[in-house]
């Protein structure tokens, strides 16, 4: 089964976004910073006596909000747990030619899987792994309306550090050439011939919706209503989301594990197919790019 989304009817465009309000700016000023990434910040705020989360910055993309809207619309409530988008706003800056985007989402009660994982029983870990596998299966069913492409949501260039600013690509051959372009400075002599042979298999890969940064910090979990086990409350931080070859989620997932934790073993089984050769290849060149 494939789920196709009519992007024009569901997703916001820049022209539809209002200017940031003084109420929101005041809430941010009084809020609690959850994550400071320099060009972007994530802040817990209180709006209309309710907790919410604001992610804002000059490098925050409307695609982050649109992928949340897309997933909320594509599935029954709770099937793919993501924060509900409350709204988006723009502001301009006299010090920066780029506009600042503000994305406001609901506050989700939960704890990060990173914090809670060491305390969990084996049965709880198994249940969470099964739930995450089901969520990923659903996410990978979603296809963009119209011609397929490889890149960030909203037909934007890739936002993964490996290929940042490149694309979007209309087909797999173009994506492969871009990948080779990044690798070429670090491939001595005739090593590119080896790379050519390794990348042939990508031509058989599907292009699927990908989170791109599914580290335990971006997985919020909570107790089930009966209090006897744990479940996934929300998948957050969709800034790297886009349509990528089917191996990309596996590769980026393993790139952020701590290998001394048993999570690294569980993570390898979240997708039905293991892309170990692709992971080793990707890790080799990401090391050079650090």
Backbone bond lengths (Angstrom), bond angles and torsions (degrees), N, CA, C in turn:
res aa  C-N    CA-C-N  psi(-1)  N-CA   C-N-CA  omega(-1)  CA-C   N-CA-C  phi
1 X - - - 1.462 - - 1.523 110.01 -
2 X 1.318 115.91 137.01 1.461 122.37 176.39 1.516 109.05 -122.70
3 X 1.307 117.14 135.07 1.454 122.23 178.57 1.516 108.65 -106.65
4 X 1.320 116.71 117.75 1.464 120.21 179.21 1.527 109.69 -104.85
5 X 1.321 114.54 138.26 1.457 120.66 -176.05 1.525 109.81 -111.07
6 X 1.326 116.86 131.03 1.463 120.87 174.76 1.525 107.89 -81.56
7 X 1.319 115.94 92.08 1.462 121.50 -171.44 1.526 112.40 -58.21
8 X 1.336 117.61 -38.20 1.462 120.06 -174.74 1.524 112.02 -62.78
9 X 1.328 117.33 -29.20 1.457 119.66 -176.20 1.518 112.75 -92.62
10 X 1.330 117.99 -17.45 1.455 120.43 -173.86 1.512 113.93 -108.30
11 X 1.316 118.64 -30.56 1.449 121.12 -167.89 1.521 111.68 -103.55
12 X 1.323 114.74 142.79 1.462 120.75 -179.69 1.515 110.72 -73.17
13 X 1.315 115.54 150.45 1.459 121.38 173.24 1.523 108.51 -115.52
14 X 1.333 116.36 163.65 1.459 120.50 -175.92 1.529 111.84 -58.42
15 X 1.331 116.66 -36.77 1.465 119.85 -176.51 1.525 112.50 -68.20
16 X 1.334 117.60 -16.93 1.460 121.31 -177.86 1.527 112.87 -91.55
17 X 1.326 118.27 -3.92 1.457 121.21 -171.37 1.526 110.53 -92.70
18 X 1.333 117.96 127.97 1.464 120.57 -179.64 1.528 112.26 -79.06
19 X 1.322 114.60 169.24 1.462 121.34 178.67 1.526 108.68 -76.97
20 X 1.320 116.40 145.68 1.461 121.76 -176.21 1.534 110.75 -59.64
21 X 1.334 115.88 142.83 1.459 121.32 -177.86 1.528 111.33 -92.38
22 X 1.317 115.73 156.99 1.466 120.20 176.92 1.525 110.85 -65.63
23 X 1.338 116.48 -31.06 1.469 120.13 178.04 1.526 111.10 -61.96
24 X 1.331 116.03 -43.59 1.461 119.40 -179.63 1.527 110.84 -67.41
25 X 1.313 117.21 -42.28 1.465 120.22 179.73 1.527 110.89 -62.61
26 X 1.339 116.79 -38.51 1.463 120.55 178.09 1.525 110.96 -67.22
27 X 1.331 116.50 -38.35 1.463 120.30 178.81 1.522 111.00 -65.02
28 X 1.327 116.63 -38.94 1.466 120.60 177.62 1.525 110.44 -64.58
29 X 1.323 116.09 -42.33 1.472 121.04 -179.88 1.529 110.88 -60.76
30 X 1.329 116.74 -35.65 1.463 121.25 -178.34 1.528 112.72 -92.22
31 X 1.318 117.27 -2.71 1.458 121.09 -174.08 1.516 114.42 -81.59
32 X 1.323 114.23 -177.50 1.467 122.96 -179.79 1.526 108.55 -111.12
33 X 1.325 116.74 122.22 1.462 121.01 -179.72 1.527 109.41 -72.01
34 X 1.319 116.23 121.06 1.459 121.72 177.97 1.520 111.91 -91.51
35 X 1.327 115.66 -34.37 1.469 120.62 -178.22 1.525 109.05 -154.18
36 X 1.319 115.75 127.86 1.465 121.12 178.66 1.521 108.21 -117.85
37 X 1.336 115.82 108.89 1.460 121.54 -177.62 1.526 111.73 -110.59
38 X 1.332 116.21 27.76 1.458 119.47 178.92 1.516 111.85 79.26
39 X 1.352 117.65 -92.56 1.471 119.77 -179.61 1.524 113.32 -69.26
40 X 1.323 117.94 -11.21 1.461 120.78 179.05 1.523 109.90 -140.66
41 X 1.323 115.06 151.31 1.459 121.26 177.49 1.521 109.60 -134.99
42 X 1.327 115.32 151.28 1.452 122.11 173.80 1.522 107.30 -120.84
43 X 1.330 116.61 124.09 1.461 121.79 -171.67 1.527 109.80 -130.31
44 X 1.328 116.31 135.33 1.462 121.37 171.31 1.517 108.05 -84.80
45 X 1.327 116.59 127.16 1.460 121.12 -176.04 1.524 110.11 -130.04
46 X 1.321 114.93 169.20 1.459 121.98 172.55 1.521 108.10 -115.76
47 X 1.329 116.48 119.66 1.465 122.54 179.33 1.522 108.54 -126.17
48 X 1.307 116.68 123.49 1.470 121.38 -178.87 1.524 110.73 53.02
49 X 1.327 115.46 42.08 1.465 123.50 178.06 1.525 113.36 64.63
50 X 1.313 116.41 21.37 1.459 120.34 175.72 1.518 109.40 -127.87
51 X 1.339 115.80 143.71 1.459 120.07 177.35 1.521 110.16 -71.83
52 X 1.315 115.44 144.24 1.464 121.99 177.07 1.522 108.08 -150.48
53 X 1.322 115.87 172.49 1.462 121.90 178.81 1.521 108.43 -123.92
54 X 1.324 115.75 132.91 1.463 121.13 175.98 1.518 108.48 -115.31
55 X 1.300 115.33 125.49 1.464 120.40 171.10 1.521 106.12 -112.70
56 X 1.329 116.43 126.29 1.464 118.57 -175.50 1.521 110.82 -147.48
57 X 1.324 115.26 156.62 1.453 121.06 178.16 1.516 110.89 158.06
58 X 1.326 115.77 168.98 1.463 120.38 179.94 1.522 112.35 -74.28
59 X 1.334 117.43 -17.83 1.460 119.35 178.46 1.525 112.30 -105.08
60 X 1.323 116.99 9.79 1.463 121.11 175.50 1.523 108.19 -80.64
61 X 1.315 116.02 130.26 1.464 121.56 -174.46 1.519 111.17 -104.20
62 X 1.319 115.44 145.70 1.458 120.38 175.03 1.523 111.30 -59.97
63 X 1.329 116.33 -24.45 1.455 120.07 177.64 1.512 113.37 -58.64
64 X 1.334 117.20 -29.94 1.467 120.49 178.35 1.520 110.93 -62.20
65 X 1.339 116.06 -43.09 1.461 119.83 177.79 1.524 110.91 -71.12
66 X 1.319 116.21 -39.12 1.457 119.66 -175.90 1.521 113.10 -68.34
67 X 1.331 117.88 -33.45 1.458 118.52 178.50 1.527 110.31 -69.81
68 X 1.339 117.34 -32.77 1.462 120.11 175.42 1.524 110.59 -66.87
69 X 1.334 116.54 -42.23 1.467 120.30 177.12 1.525 110.60 -63.39
70 X 1.317 115.18 -41.83 1.457 120.90 -179.13 1.525 110.90 -59.38
71 X 1.338 116.72 -48.46 1.462 120.83 -177.47 1.524 111.40 -69.39
72 X 1.321 117.31 -34.40 1.461 120.38 178.75 1.520 111.40 -66.40
73 X 1.327 116.33 -29.65 1.459 121.58 -177.51 1.519 112.38 -87.34
74 X 1.317 116.87 -30.23 1.462 120.84 -172.13 1.517 113.57 -75.55
75 X 1.330 117.14 -23.96 1.462 120.19 -172.49 1.522 111.24 -130.10
76 X 1.328 115.01 162.06 1.460 120.55 174.78 1.527 109.47 -62.65
77 X 1.329 118.02 149.16 1.467 120.71 -179.32 1.529 111.98 -51.66
78 X 1.324 115.49 131.09 1.458 120.67 178.03 1.513 115.03 90.15
79 X 1.333 117.78 -15.59 1.468 119.27 -179.07 1.520 111.16 -64.63
80 X 1.321 115.70 -45.71 1.465 122.19 174.82 1.528 106.22 -123.45
81 X 1.328 117.64 93.14 1.465 120.33 -173.64 1.523 112.83 -72.31
82 X 1.315 115.71 112.17 1.469 122.58 176.16 1.522 107.48 -135.48
83 X 1.326 118.03 155.53 1.466 119.73 178.45 1.530 111.32 -64.02
84 X 1.314 116.14 141.12 1.466 121.25 176.51 1.525 109.60 -75.68
85 X 1.325 115.78 134.50 1.463 120.54 177.92 1.523 109.32 -79.75
86 X 1.334 116.12 122.50 1.462 121.28 177.06 1.520 110.68 -84.06
87 X 1.327 116.56 -39.57 1.455 119.68 179.03 1.513 112.00 176.88
88 X 1.326 115.07 169.33 1.466 121.67 177.29 1.520 108.81 -132.51
89 X 1.340 115.56 145.64 1.462 121.57 -178.99 1.524 110.01 -141.26
90 X 1.327 115.90 154.15 1.463 122.40 175.34 1.522 110.00 -110.65
91 X 1.318 116.25 157.04 1.465 121.32 163.31 1.512 107.81 -147.76
92 X 1.322 116.61 153.96 1.456 121.06 176.40 1.517 108.97 -103.59
93 X 1.321 116.35 161.96 1.458 121.49 -178.66 1.521 109.49 -130.49
94 X 1.316 115.74 136.73 1.463 119.76 177.47 1.516 111.48 -73.40
95 X 1.351 116.69 -14.68 1.459 121.25 -177.33 1.522 112.57 -101.79
96 X 1.323 117.57 -4.93 1.458 120.91 -176.49 1.521 108.35 -145.40
97 X 1.318 116.89 131.21 1.464 120.37 -179.96 1.525 111.60 -71.01
98 X 1.331 117.34 -17.54 1.457 120.70 178.93 1.528 110.15 -85.35
99 X 1.312 115.60 147.45 1.454 119.93 176.61 1.527 110.22 -82.39
100 X 1.320 115.02 155.63 1.457 121.55 175.18 1.518 108.64 -99.18
101 X 1.319 116.47 128.64 1.459 121.35 176.42 1.523 109.12 -101.29
102 X 1.328 115.94 137.45 1.462 122.83 176.82 1.526 107.82 -114.98
103 X 1.316 117.01 121.94 1.460 121.99 175.78 1.522 107.68 -112.76
104 X 1.320 116.76 121.01 1.464 121.64 179.99 1.524 108.74 -109.03
105 X 1.312 115.78 125.06 1.460 121.38 178.22 1.525 109.54 -124.44
106 X 1.304 114.88 163.08 1.459 119.39 177.00 1.531 110.27 -65.05
107 X 1.319 115.74 154.23 1.458 121.75 173.83 1.526 108.43 -82.06
108 X 1.313 117.37 128.86 1.463 122.52 179.05 1.524 108.37 -107.34
109 X 1.319 115.94 120.73 1.461 119.88 176.75 1.523 109.52 -72.50
110 X 1.296 116.21 125.79 1.457 120.50 179.90 1.509 111.01 172.78
111 X 1.304 114.99 172.99 1.460 121.91 176.78 1.519 108.42 -118.49
112 X 1.318 116.08 148.88 1.461 118.13 179.15 1.524 109.70 -69.18
113 X 1.308 115.46 142.83 1.462 120.11 178.04 1.525 110.71 -60.94
114 X 1.327 116.46 -29.76 1.463 121.19 177.43 1.526 110.81 -57.59
115 X 1.334 116.73 -42.96 1.465 121.06 -177.02 1.519 112.50 -76.09
116 X 1.322 116.55 -38.45 1.458 119.94 -170.02 1.528 113.56 -91.34
117 X 1.323 117.70 -20.67 1.465 121.37 -173.05 1.531 113.92 -53.42
118 X 1.334 120.48 -47.34 1.474 119.55 -177.58 1.527 113.73 -62.22
119 X 1.333 117.61 -20.85 1.460 120.99 -176.58 1.527 112.91 -91.24
120 X 1.313 117.47 -8.98 1.461 121.07 -173.12 1.521 112.52 -79.09
121 X 1.329 114.28 148.45 1.458 120.79 171.52 1.531 109.46 -75.92
122 X 1.312 116.18 159.78 1.471 120.25 -179.38 1.523 111.66 -57.55
123 X 1.337 116.57 -38.98 1.467 119.87 -179.35 1.529 111.14 -64.57
124 X 1.349 116.40 -37.45 1.463 119.71 177.77 1.523 111.12 -67.87
125 X 1.325 116.40 -40.05 1.466 120.22 178.18 1.524 110.55 -62.63
126 X 1.327 116.10 -41.31 1.466 119.96 179.38 1.529 110.88 -64.21
127 X 1.333 116.13 -41.33 1.466 120.04 -179.02 1.526 111.19 -66.19
128 X 1.322 116.96 -41.67 1.462 120.25 178.53 1.523 111.36 -66.59
129 X 1.324 116.65 -39.20 1.464 120.00 178.15 1.525 110.86 -62.74
130 X 1.334 116.60 -41.93 1.462 120.29 179.10 1.527 110.87 -64.39
131 X 1.329 115.95 -39.96 1.473 119.76 179.11 1.524 110.66 -66.31
132 X 1.321 117.31 -42.82 1.465 120.68 178.84 1.524 111.22 -63.44
133 X 1.313 116.96 -38.98 1.468 120.40 177.73 1.521 110.67 -61.11
134 X 1.327 116.09 -41.23 1.461 120.07 179.84 1.527 110.97 -67.21
135 X 1.342 116.68 -39.91 1.465 120.49 177.71 1.526 110.66 -62.17
136 X 1.319 116.66 -45.22 1.466 120.34 179.38 1.522 111.26 -63.62
137 X 1.321 116.62 -38.01 1.466 119.85 177.76 1.525 110.20 -59.35
138 X 1.326 116.80 -43.70 1.463 120.68 179.16 1.526 111.45 -65.04
139 X 1.324 116.49 -47.02 1.463 120.59 -178.46 1.521 110.76 -56.27
140 X 1.328 116.09 -40.43 1.461 120.55 -174.85 1.530 112.84 -75.38
141 X 1.342 116.63 -5.72 1.463 120.33 175.59 1.523 112.53 -81.85
142 X 1.326 116.88 -20.72 1.469 120.93 -173.36 1.523 110.39 -77.44
143 X 1.314 115.76 130.66 1.465 121.86 177.54 1.524 109.37 -122.49
144 X 1.320 118.39 148.94 1.465 119.64 177.13 1.520 110.57 -71.81
145 X 1.308 115.91 150.74 1.462 119.95 174.43 1.524 109.10 -72.17
146 X 1.319 116.32 143.50 1.461 119.84 179.56 1.513 111.74 87.49
147 X 1.316 115.36 -156.48 1.458 120.32 -176.59 1.524 110.82 -68.79
148 X 1.337 117.24 136.11 1.467 119.49 177.85 1.520 110.97 -67.77
149 X 1.303 115.56 154.58 1.462 120.88 177.62 1.515 108.73 -152.26
150 X 1.324 116.48 167.42 1.460 122.43 176.63 1.525 107.57 -117.38
151 X 1.317 115.94 119.78 1.456 120.63 -178.48 1.507 110.60 161.26
152 X 1.320 116.30 -172.09 1.454 121.31 -179.27 1.526 110.51 -71.24
153 X 1.325 115.35 163.76 1.460 121.06 177.10 1.530 109.33 -57.79
154 X 1.332 116.02 149.77 1.475 123.55 -178.68 1.526 112.64 73.82
155 X 1.343 117.42 26.15 1.462 121.67 178.67 1.525 112.38 57.61
156 X 1.313 115.92 39.33 1.459 121.44 178.78 1.522 110.48 -99.62
157 X 1.339 118.10 163.01 1.467 120.65 177.17 1.526 111.58 -59.94
158 X 1.314 116.00 161.29 1.462 121.64 179.08 1.525 110.11 -58.88
159 X 1.331 116.46 141.23 1.457 120.73 179.11 1.521 112.58 -113.79
160 X 1.324 117.20 1.21 1.455 121.00 172.15 1.527 108.76 -69.05
161 X 1.332 116.98 142.24 1.467 120.15 -176.56 1.524 112.74 -56.10
162 X 1.324 117.74 -31.29 1.460 121.01 -176.56 1.524 111.60 -65.21
163 X 1.319 116.52 -40.00 1.469 121.10 -174.91 1.526 111.61 -124.05
164 X 1.319 117.34 25.97 1.463 121.10 -173.03 1.533 111.57 -55.32
165 X 1.341 114.34 129.24 1.456 120.79 177.30 1.511 114.76 84.81
166 X 1.330 117.73 -4.10 1.465 120.74 -179.72 1.526 109.37 -97.20
167 X 1.332 116.21 148.24 1.447 120.83 -179.48 1.525 111.79 87.16
168 X 1.350 116.80 -163.17 1.460 126.75 3.53 1.525 112.32 -69.63
169 X 1.330 115.28 158.73 1.455 121.95 -173.89 1.521 109.83 -108.32
170 X 1.311 115.52 137.78 1.463 120.19 -177.28 1.517 112.76 -82.73
171 X 1.335 117.63 -18.10 1.461 119.68 179.47 1.526 109.99 -153.46
172 X 1.329 115.25 170.96 1.458 121.00 -175.65 1.518 111.97 -67.48
173 X 1.325 117.82 -35.04 1.467 119.88 179.91 1.527 111.03 -59.99
174 X 1.328 116.69 -40.97 1.467 120.02 179.04 1.524 110.81 -66.27
175 X 1.329 116.31 -37.90 1.469 120.36 177.84 1.527 110.50 -65.22
176 X 1.330 116.62 -42.61 1.466 120.92 178.78 1.522 110.66 -61.49
177 X 1.317 117.16 -42.62 1.465 120.19 179.53 1.527 111.26 -63.06
178 X 1.324 116.86 -37.86 1.465 120.03 177.74 1.526 110.80 -66.61
179 X 1.319 116.70 -40.85 1.467 120.86 177.73 1.526 110.27 -61.50
180 X 1.327 116.13 -43.95 1.468 120.44 178.61 1.526 111.19 -64.55
181 X 1.324 116.58 -35.93 1.467 120.50 179.08 1.530 110.75 -60.90
182 X 1.335 116.64 -40.37 1.467 120.67 178.59 1.528 110.51 -68.51
183 X 1.326 116.58 -37.92 1.469 121.00 -176.63 1.527 113.29 -76.59
184 X 1.324 117.31 -27.95 1.468 121.77 -169.09 1.534 113.89 -53.60
185 X 1.331 121.29 -41.62 1.474 119.44 -179.25 1.526 113.69 -62.84
186 X 1.341 116.95 -18.62 1.463 120.47 -176.65 1.529 112.15 -108.10
187 X 1.327 117.03 4.71 1.467 121.87 -179.14 1.523 108.99 -105.43
188 X 1.309 117.10 106.28 1.462 121.11 -175.53 1.527 111.90 -79.97
189 X 1.313 113.89 148.16 1.461 120.19 172.75 1.516 112.50 53.76
190 X 1.329 114.84 -127.84 1.464 120.81 -175.47 1.525 112.60 -95.60
191 X 1.338 116.96 20.04 1.468 119.73 179.46 1.526 111.27 -62.32
192 X 1.334 117.45 -26.54 1.464 120.03 179.93 1.518 111.76 -59.45
193 X 1.324 117.77 -27.63 1.471 119.81 176.85 1.525 110.25 -65.48
194 X 1.330 116.43 -38.02 1.465 120.50 176.11 1.528 109.50 -63.76
195 X 1.329 115.68 -44.68 1.462 120.23 179.78 1.525 111.04 -61.43
196 X 1.315 117.16 -41.03 1.466 120.96 177.63 1.524 110.98 -56.18
197 X 1.333 116.12 -44.45 1.472 119.78 -178.32 1.528 110.97 -68.02
198 X 1.334 116.78 -38.19 1.461 120.22 -179.56 1.529 111.94 -66.26
199 X 1.323 116.58 -34.56 1.461 120.24 -173.83 1.520 113.57 -85.70
200 X 1.320 117.84 -6.64 1.469 120.56 178.83 1.523 110.66 -56.96
201 X 1.337 117.02 -38.61 1.470 119.74 -175.65 1.531 112.38 -64.51
202 X 1.327 117.50 -22.76 1.462 119.32 179.88 1.522 111.95 -62.24
203 X 1.332 116.86 -24.49 1.467 119.48 -179.46 1.532 111.78 -65.17
204 X 1.329 116.62 -19.32 1.467 120.25 178.82 1.526 112.13 -94.44
205 X 1.329 117.43 -2.81 1.462 121.06 -176.77 1.529 111.12 -80.76
206 X 1.317 115.00 144.98 1.462 120.95 171.53 1.523 109.62 -79.74
207 X 1.315 115.56 159.92 1.464 121.47 173.50 1.525 107.33 -103.64
208 X 1.334 116.88 124.77 1.461 121.30 -172.96 1.527 110.24 -132.23
209 X 1.316 115.77 157.70 1.457 120.45 174.90 1.524 108.83 -66.40
210 X 1.316 116.16 132.84 1.464 122.83 -170.65 1.521 109.73 -133.11
211 X 1.327 116.96 133.78 1.467 120.83 175.27 1.515 110.04 -70.34
212 X 1.329 116.88 -50.35 1.455 121.63 172.76 1.511 116.36 89.42
213 X 1.331 117.84 -5.21 1.472 120.09 179.57 1.524 109.14 -155.65
214 X 1.329 115.64 52.03 1.460 120.75 -172.58 1.529 111.04 -84.63
215 X 1.314 115.75 58.38 1.463 120.49 175.85 1.527 108.65 -83.44
216 X 1.329 118.77 159.42 1.469 120.98 -177.35 1.523 114.04 -57.08
217 X 1.338 117.84 -27.10 1.469 120.85 177.04 1.521 112.27 -63.46
218 X 1.325 117.24 -24.55 1.462 121.49 -176.87 1.524 112.86 -99.00
219 X 1.321 115.88 11.63 1.464 121.69 177.11 1.523 107.70 -117.72
220 X 1.328 116.97 113.82 1.459 121.18 178.11 1.521 109.34 -96.21
221 X 1.323 116.08 134.28 1.461 120.94 -179.11 1.521 109.52 -124.81
222 X 1.321 115.72 159.01 1.464 120.93 179.17 1.523 109.10 -150.32
223 X 1.306 116.14 166.47 1.455 121.68 175.53 1.532 110.26 -68.44
224 X 1.319 115.96 146.45 1.458 120.30 172.31 1.525 108.70 -69.47
225 X 1.342 118.64 161.21 1.472 120.30 -177.31 1.522 114.38 -53.92
226 X 1.334 117.65 -32.35 1.468 119.06 179.65 1.526 112.60 -82.18
227 X 1.337 116.23 -6.83 1.455 120.29 177.47 1.509 115.32 76.97
228 X 1.328 117.02 5.07 1.463 119.85 -174.07 1.524 114.01 -92.34
229 X 1.322 117.83 -15.84 1.464 119.87 -177.93 1.528 108.96 -150.85
230 X 1.340 115.55 -172.45 1.459 121.69 -177.20 1.523 109.99 -121.20
231 X 1.328 115.32 152.73 1.457 120.54 175.44 1.525 109.24 -142.20
232 X 1.311 116.11 170.12 1.466 121.02 179.99 1.523 109.14 -82.00
233 X 1.333 116.22 122.18 1.466 121.08 179.09 1.519 111.27 -85.26
234 X 1.334 116.99 -39.02 1.473 120.15 -179.56 1.518 110.29 -170.57
235 X 1.322 114.94 148.48 1.464 122.63 167.21 1.524 106.16 -99.63
236 X 1.321 117.25 125.24 1.464 120.80 -174.93 1.527 110.47 -120.56
237 X 1.332 115.18 177.05 1.470 123.86 175.76 1.527 111.85 61.00
238 X 1.330 115.75 73.66 1.463 122.82 -176.30 1.526 112.36 -98.47
239 X 1.319 117.97 23.98 1.462 120.21 -175.11 1.525 113.38 -64.89
240 X 1.333 118.44 -24.49 1.469 121.07 -179.03 1.527 112.44 -99.98
241 X 1.324 117.16 8.81 1.462 120.43 -175.72 1.524 111.80 -68.05
242 X 1.310 114.60 150.85 1.456 120.71 176.78 1.507 110.09 176.22
243 X 1.322 115.76 -175.36 1.462 121.20 175.38 1.523 108.26 -97.67
244 X 1.327 114.99 117.85 1.464 121.94 -175.42 1.527 109.65 -135.90
245 X 1.343 117.38 165.28 1.461 119.86 176.30 1.525 111.00 -55.79
246 X 1.311 115.93 151.42 1.466 121.58 -170.45 1.523 114.81 -57.88
247 X 1.342 117.98 -21.76 1.467 119.93 -179.36 1.521 112.63 -82.05
248 X 1.327 118.29 -13.37 1.469 121.63 -168.58 1.526 112.37 -63.26
249 X 1.346 117.05 -39.63 1.469 119.99 179.45 1.524 110.72 -62.80
250 X 1.320 116.19 -42.84 1.469 120.74 179.70 1.520 110.66 -62.20
251 X 1.307 116.35 -45.59 1.467 121.86 -177.38 1.526 111.04 -64.78
252 X 1.333 116.92 -48.60 1.465 119.44 -178.03 1.522 111.39 -70.21
253 X 1.319 116.64 -31.33 1.464 120.87 176.74 1.524 111.06 -62.74
254 X 1.325 116.81 -47.32 1.463 120.21 -178.69 1.521 112.25 -74.24
255 X 1.316 117.14 -23.36 1.465 119.37 178.86 1.522 112.91 -67.79
256 X 1.332 117.88 -16.48 1.467 119.48 -177.77 1.524 113.08 -113.33
257 X 1.340 118.80 11.63 1.463 119.82 179.55 1.523 110.73 -83.33
258 X 1.317 114.96 157.81 1.459 121.89 169.06 1.527 106.52 -98.96
259 X 1.307 116.67 113.34 1.458 120.62 -169.14 1.524 113.79 -67.84
260 X 1.329 117.19 -15.70 1.464 119.69 177.42 1.527 111.73 -81.21
261 X 1.329 117.38 -12.29 1.462 121.83 179.79 1.524 110.37 -92.86
262 X 1.341 116.93 146.31 1.463 119.14 177.99 1.527 111.65 -69.67
263 X 1.348 117.70 -11.06 1.462 119.88 172.09 1.520 110.73 -58.37
264 X 1.325 117.13 -33.95 1.464 120.40 -178.74 1.523 111.17 -63.43
265 X 1.321 116.86 -29.44 1.466 120.38 176.37 1.525 110.64 -77.25
266 X 1.326 116.14 -43.62 1.463 120.75 178.67 1.527 110.91 -61.49
267 X 1.330 116.44 -41.04 1.464 121.32 -177.08 1.523 112.02 -59.41
268 X 1.313 116.72 -31.62 1.466 120.45 -178.40 1.525 112.62 -68.54
269 X 1.335 117.11 -16.01 1.462 121.15 -176.82 1.524 113.33 -108.51
270 X 1.331 118.25 8.29 1.463 120.08 -176.86 1.521 112.85 -73.74
271 X 1.318 117.49 -27.46 1.465 121.45 176.78 1.523 109.20 -104.77
272 X 1.324 118.24 151.38 1.466 120.27 -177.33 1.520 113.89 -67.27
273 X 1.328 117.23 -23.07 1.467 122.08 179.59 1.518 109.34 -118.54
274 X 1.323 116.13 138.69 1.464 121.21 175.93 1.531 108.69 -98.68
275 X 1.320 115.27 133.38 1.465 121.62 -178.06 1.527 108.79 -114.99
276 X 1.330 115.16 59.75 1.465 119.99 -172.50 1.526 112.42 -66.50
277 X 1.323 117.66 -40.26 1.469 119.75 178.79 1.528 110.69 -62.00
278 X 1.328 115.77 -40.60 1.463 119.76 178.68 1.527 110.97 -66.89
279 X 1.324 116.26 -37.70 1.465 119.66 178.83 1.524 111.45 -64.35
280 X 1.326 116.91 -44.58 1.469 120.26 -179.96 1.525 110.38 -63.36
281 X 1.335 116.32 -42.59 1.462 120.37 178.76 1.529 110.94 -63.15
282 X 1.322 116.12 -46.90 1.458 120.81 -178.66 1.536 110.96 -62.81
283 X 1.330 116.34 -43.62 1.468 120.68 -178.83 1.519 111.38 -61.70
284 X 1.322 116.06 -38.29 1.469 120.60 -179.60 1.530 110.76 -58.29
285 X 1.327 116.59 -46.50 1.461 119.09 -175.33 1.525 112.65 -82.91
286 X 1.328 117.83 -28.81 1.470 118.71 173.74 1.524 110.64 -63.74
287 X 1.326 116.44 -32.59 1.466 120.36 177.14 1.530 110.19 -61.11
288 X 1.321 117.05 -42.21 1.464 120.51 179.43 1.526 112.13 -66.72
289 X 1.338 116.41 -30.32 1.462 120.56 -174.73 1.527 113.50 -84.09
290 X 1.300 117.82 -5.87 1.473 120.27 -178.53 1.522 111.04 -67.24
